[in-house]
Amino acid sequence: VLEVLLLVSDAMHAQGLWLEMNRACTDPEYMNTLYRKRSKEINSSFRLKFRRFSSYVSFLPHFQSKTDELMDELLLFSGLREEFILERSVEPPFDPANSINRAPDDFNFGRYLAICLGDCLAQFVEVELPVWFFFMASTVLFYGLVIAVGNDFVTVAWIWAALGWLLLMLHIFLETHVHNILKGFAA
């Protein structure tokens, strides 16, 4: 239950951020200024080297630049919004749909994303019978592990720590992979 409340809280924060980004994307002057500022930073060789270094350590919270991160997210959001509205063909040459069959230019993409996130959360919260079986099997395996190590909770703690590190490494790998996919779509 606590996890669901945390997810809903994060979703509400994301919804607010998306709505603000959508408002910013509909202001052409602001977006042009942002594009010019970003292109100046990328053209500077020192800044480009620093950005490459900071992308490697961006998983560490103290090395994250919040303004650069928000600027990058806004530019990515703007590109995704533009491509969503253009509704390009999936066949080459990837021409946009005609203006009759596509979303209007003032389409609220942030609200659309929030609705999709709400649907995903609703499906996530709905716990089906196989999930309960998984949790029961995991509980039995955990108690079996405790019995196998002879109630030595130090060994159990080391096993939990090793599993935690393994999950952290898998999370970093998955997040890097998803980030590379997003960069591929935004390019």
C-alpha positions as CSV (number, residue, x, y, z in Angstrom):
1,V,0.0,0.0,0.0
2,L,2.8,2.4,0.9
3,E,4.5,1.7,-2.5
4,V,1.2,2.5,-4.3
5,L,1.0,5.8,-2.4
6,L,4.6,6.7,-3.3
7,L,3.9,5.8,-7.0
8,V,0.8,8.0,-7.0
9,S,2.8,10.9,-5.4
10,D,5.5,10.5,-8.0
11,A,2.9,10.4,-10.8
12,M,1.3,13.6,-9.5
13,H,4.7,15.3,-9.5
14,A,5.4,14.0,-13.1
15,Q,2.0,15.2,-14.2
16,G,2.7,18.7,-12.9
17,L,6.1,18.7,-14.6
18,W,4.6,17.6,-17.9
19,L,1.9,20.2,-17.8
20,E,4.6,22.9,-17.1
21,M,6.7,21.5,-20.0
22,N,3.7,21.6,-22.3
23,R,3.0,25.3,-21.4
24,A,6.7,26.0,-22.1
25,C,6.6,24.2,-25.4
26,T,3.7,26.3,-26.7
27,D,5.7,29.5,-26.2
28,P,7.8,29.7,-29.4
29,E,10.0,32.6,-28.1
30,Y,11.0,30.7,-25.0
31,M,11.8,27.5,-27.0
32,N,13.9,29.4,-29.6
33,T,15.9,31.0,-26.7
34,L,16.4,27.6,-25.2
35,Y,17.5,26.0,-28.4
36,R,20.0,28.8,-29.0
37,K,21.4,28.6,-25.5
38,R,21.7,24.8,-25.7
39,S,23.5,25.0,-29.1
40,K,26.0,27.5,-27.8
41,E,26.8,25.2,-24.9
42,I,27.2,22.2,-27.1
43,N,29.5,24.1,-29.5
44,S,31.9,24.9,-26.7
45,S,34.5,22.1,-26.7
46,F,35.1,22.4,-22.9
47,R,31.4,22.2,-22.1
48,L,31.0,19.3,-24.5
49,K,33.8,17.4,-22.7
50,F,32.2,18.3,-19.3
51,R,28.8,17.1,-20.5
52,R,30.2,13.8,-21.6
53,F,31.9,13.4,-18.2
54,S,28.7,14.4,-16.3
55,S,26.6,12.0,-18.3
56,Y,28.8,9.1,-16.9
57,V,28.3,10.3,-13.3
58,S,24.7,11.5,-13.6
59,F,23.6,8.5,-11.6
60,L,25.3,10.1,-8.6
61,P,23.0,12.8,-7.1
62,H,25.7,15.2,-6.1
63,F,27.0,15.4,-9.7
64,Q,23.7,16.1,-11.3
65,S,23.1,19.5,-12.7
66,K,19.4,20.2,-12.2
67,T,19.2,23.1,-14.6
68,D,20.9,21.2,-17.4
69,E,18.8,18.1,-16.7
70,L,15.6,20.1,-16.8
71,M,16.7,21.9,-20.0
72,D,17.5,18.5,-21.6
73,E,14.2,17.1,-20.5
74,L,12.3,20.1,-21.8
75,L,14.0,19.8,-25.2
76,L,13.3,16.0,-25.3
77,F,9.7,16.7,-24.3
78,S,9.4,19.3,-27.0
79,G,10.7,16.9,-29.6
80,L,8.5,14.1,-28.5
81,R,5.4,16.5,-28.5
82,E,6.2,17.7,-32.0
83,E,6.6,14.2,-33.4
84,F,3.4,13.1,-31.7
85,I,1.5,16.0,-33.2
86,L,3.0,15.4,-36.7
87,E,2.0,11.7,-36.4
88,R,4.6,10.6,-39.0
89,S,4.2,7.6,-41.2
90,V,6.0,4.4,-40.0
91,E,7.1,3.8,-43.6
92,P,10.0,5.7,-45.2
93,P,10.2,8.7,-46.0
94,F,8.3,9.2,-42.7
95,D,6.1,12.0,-43.9
96,P,3.8,13.7,-41.4
97,A,0.1,13.0,-41.6
98,N,-2.1,15.6,-43.2
99,S,-3.5,18.3,-41.0
100,I,-7.0,16.9,-41.1
101,N,-6.1,13.5,-39.5
102,R,-3.7,14.6,-36.8
103,A,-3.8,16.3,-33.4
104,P,-4.1,20.1,-33.3
105,D,-1.0,22.2,-32.7
106,D,-2.3,23.3,-29.3
107,F,-2.8,19.6,-28.2
108,N,-2.0,19.2,-24.5
109,F,0.6,16.4,-24.7
110,G,1.4,16.7,-21.0
111,R,-2.2,15.9,-20.1
112,Y,-2.2,13.0,-22.5
113,L,0.9,11.6,-20.9
114,A,-0.7,12.0,-17.4
115,I,-3.8,10.1,-18.5
116,C,-1.6,7.3,-20.0
117,L,0.4,7.2,-16.7
118,G,-2.8,7.0,-14.7
119,D,-3.9,4.0,-16.8
120,C,-0.5,2.3,-16.3
121,L,-0.7,2.9,-12.5
122,A,-4.2,1.4,-12.5
123,Q,-3.0,-1.7,-14.3
124,F,0.0,-1.9,-12.0
125,V,-2.1,-1.7,-8.8
126,E,-4.4,-4.4,-9.9
127,V,-2.8,-7.5,-8.4
128,E,-3.8,-10.7,-10.0
129,L,-3.6,-14.3,-8.7
130,P,-0.1,-15.2,-10.2
131,V,1.4,-12.2,-8.4
132,W,0.2,-13.5,-5.1
133,F,1.6,-16.9,-5.9
134,F,4.9,-15.3,-6.7
135,F,5.0,-13.5,-3.3
136,M,4.0,-16.7,-1.5
137,A,6.8,-18.6,-3.4
138,S,9.3,-15.9,-2.6
139,T,8.4,-16.0,1.1
140,V,8.8,-19.8,1.2
141,L,12.2,-19.4,-0.6
142,F,13.3,-16.8,2.0
143,Y,12.4,-19.0,4.9
144,G,14.0,-21.9,3.2
145,L,17.2,-19.8,2.8
146,V,17.1,-18.9,6.5
147,I,16.7,-22.6,7.5
148,A,19.5,-23.6,5.0
149,V,22.0,-21.2,6.6
150,G,21.1,-22.4,10.0
151,N,19.3,-19.2,11.2
152,D,22.6,-17.3,10.7
153,F,21.2,-13.9,10.0
154,V,24.7,-12.5,9.2
155,T,24.9,-14.8,6.2
156,V,21.3,-13.9,5.3
157,A,22.3,-10.2,5.5
158,W,25.2,-10.8,3.2
159,I,23.0,-12.6,0.7
160,W,20.5,-9.7,0.8
161,A,23.3,-7.2,0.3
162,A,24.6,-9.1,-2.7
163,L,21.1,-9.3,-4.2
164,G,20.7,-5.6,-3.6
165,W,24.0,-4.8,-5.4
166,L,22.9,-7.1,-8.2
167,L,19.6,-5.3,-8.6
168,L,21.3,-1.9,-8.5
169,M,23.6,-3.0,-11.3
170,L,20.7,-4.3,-13.3
171,H,18.8,-1.0,-12.7
172,I,21.7,1.1,-13.9
173,F,22.1,-1.1,-17.0
174,L,18.4,-0.9,-17.8
175,E,18.2,2.9,-17.2
176,T,21.3,3.4,-19.5
177,H,19.6,1.2,-22.1
178,V,16.3,3.1,-21.9
179,H,18.2,6.5,-22.0
180,N,20.0,5.4,-25.2
181,I,16.7,4.4,-26.7
182,L,15.3,7.8,-25.9
183,K,18.4,9.5,-27.4
184,G,17.9,7.5,-30.5
185,F,14.3,8.6,-30.8
186,A,15.1,12.2,-30.1
187,A,18.0,12.4,-32.7
